[in-house]
Amino acid sequence: MVKLINKQQFMAALHCSTTKFWQIAKQDPDFPEPHVTIGTKKLWLESQVNNYIENDLKGKKIEIKKAA
């Protein structure tokens, strides 16, 4: 069975804020694309998110840039 998760659930899995979430998404080419977008709501496959966290994100340093 396919399970979809929303941005809040993805952020909880990453233990990050909204700002950091979008910075990671912008900077990391391995960040998973949403599986489906409904209006402005984005949904990811839970399996893809788990794979990203367990395999692609480990060891990466994401530099958080502060606004000027």
Long-range contacts (C-beta under 8 A, 24 or more apart in sequence): 2-45, 2-47, 3-45, 3-46, 3-47, 4-35, 4-36, 4-43, 4-44, 4-45, 4-46, 5-43, 5-44, 5-45, 5-46, 5-49, 6-41, 6-42, 6-43, 7-41, 7-42, 10-44, 10-49, 13-49, 13-50, 13-53, 14-53, 14-57, 19-64, 20-62, 20-64, 23-62, 23-64, 23-65, 24-62, 27-62, 27-63, 28-56, 28-57, 28-60, 28-62, 30-56, 30-57
